[in-house]
Amino acid sequence: MGQVTLRATPKGNGFQATVTYPNGVSISSSEAFPTQAEAIEAAALKVLDMPERLTDLDRSDTPD
């Protein structure tokens, strides 16, 4: 089963949002957010903006 990781890491005076997919692809925001919660929320919204990546997770679990 694939896992999508949402995280916030320190960047400048705030936190940067990062989405990591099971295939190793990571997408980070260029902007920093004042709180970890805002950074995580931004990362979650990125996932929702790219539903095809979530669909691909299901596809990769099916046998060829």
Residue pairs with C-beta under 8 A, 6 or more apart in sequence:
1 61
2 21
2 22
2 57
2 60
2 61
3 22
4 19
4 20
4 21
4 22
4 47
4 53
4 54
4 57
5 18
5 19
5 20
6 17
6 18
6 19
6 40
6 43
6 44
6 47
7 17
7 18
7 20
7 40
7 43
8 15
8 16
8 17
8 18
8 33
8 36
8 37
8 39
8 40
8 43
9 15
9 16
9 18
10 16
11 32
12 32
13 32
13 34
14 32
14 33
14 34
14 35
14 39
15 32
15 33
15 34
15 35
15 36
15 38
15 39
16 28
16 29
16 31
16 32
16 33
16 39
17 28
17 29
17 33
17 39
17 40
17 42
17 43
17 46
18 26
18 27
18 28
18 29
18 43
19 26
19 27
19 28
19 43
19 46
19 47
20 26
21 53
21 57
22 57
22 60
23 60
27 46
29 39
29 42
29 43
29 46
31 42
32 39
33 39
33 42
47 53
47 54
